[in-house]
């Protein structure tokens, strides 16, 4: 059972975990031990609430396929158990990130006094630069 929040959890039979051989360096061990974990989670067929499903499917994440399947490959650790925990944690974080709603931004207005202050300082700076110019007699 993967717990997402206090009232949302995923049963183990909805998450497909497969042990595969890890890539990269590791000596002789890497060729004979399947320590990496390949996690597959079908969003549409899951028991997640519709709110979570819709947001997950809208996400522009490379781990989510066009069919709505989350694919996570965990191979950073040398043991299968640690990689399994890492994969499940990453799935949990992905689903939790969708639950957080962003606050709507309220644009602020610059006060008239601040606008005038900015214009005055620009004028002052321009006058200083004018004083630096060569005086031409016309």
N, C-alpha and C positions, 0 to 999 in steps of 0.2 A: 504494500500500500504506500503510494507516494503522496504525501500531504502537501498541498499547495497553500491553503489557508485554513482558517478555523472551520469553515463549512464546505470546503472543496478539497476532494482527494481523488486520486486515480487508482483503480485496482491494478494489480500486477499483470493480469492477463491482457490488458490493453497496451502494455509496453513490451515490444519485442526486443530482447537482448540476445546478441549472438557473439560468441568469442571468435576472434579472427587473429591472424598473425600480424604483429606490429611491424611497421616500417622502420627503416633507419638502422643505425649502428646498434650493436648489442652482442656481437660475437656469435658463437655457435648457438647460444640459447635462443636468439631471435628467430632462427630457422625452424626450430622444432616445438616451440611453446606458443600457444595461442593466448597471448596476454592482453591484446587489445579488445575493446568492446565496441560493437556496432549496434547502436540503439535506433530503433524505428518506432515512431508513434504516429498513428493515423488520427488526424484532428477530427475529421468528419465522422468517423466511426466511434469516437470516444464518448465518455459519459460527462464530459465537461459541459458547463452551462453555455447556452448560445452566445452570451456576452463574450466569453473567452474565445469561443470558436471563431466568431466573426473578426475579432481583433487579431487573432493569430493568423488567419488567412489573409488579412490586409497587410500584414507585416512584410516589408521588403527585406527578408533575411535569406541568405544563401543556404541556410540549413533547412528551409522549408521548400519542398518541391511544388510544382504546379498542381499536382494531385492533392496537395494538402497533407503531405507526410513529412514529419520532422525527422531528419537523419542526423545523428550525432555520432562521431567517431572519437572515442577516448583511448589514447595510447601513451599518455605522458608518464605513467607509472610502470614499474616492472611486474607488478602483480595484477592478476585479473580482478580480484576483489576491489582494489583501490580504483582501478579503471571503471568498474561497474558503478561505484559510488560517485566518481567524478562525472560520469555520463548522466546519471540520474539527477545529480545536483545541477548540471547545466540545463537539463530539461526543466527542472523546477524553477530555475532563475528565469528562463525564457518565458514560461507561463506567468510567473509573478510579475515580470516587467510589463506585460500586457494589461494587468489589472490596475496599474497606477494610471490615474487620469491626470493629464497635464492641466495646470491652471490656465485659464484664459487670460491673455495679456491685455491689460488696460493701458492704452497709450496715454502718456502724460503730456500736459501742455506746458510750454515755457511761459513764465509770467512776463507781463509787459515790461516790468522793471528790469528783468534780466536781459530781455531783448535790447532795450535801450542802453543798458550797461555795455553789452557787447558792441553795439554800433558806436558808442562813444569811445571805447578803447580802440576800435579800428580807425576812427577819425584821428585820435591822438597819435597813433602809430604812423598814419599817413602823413601827418604834419611833421613829425620827426624826420621822416624820410625826405620830405620836401626840402627841409632845411639842409640836408646833405648835398643837394644838387648844386651844380655850378651855376653861378649867377651870370646870365647872359644879358647884355645891354641891347635893347631894341629901340 
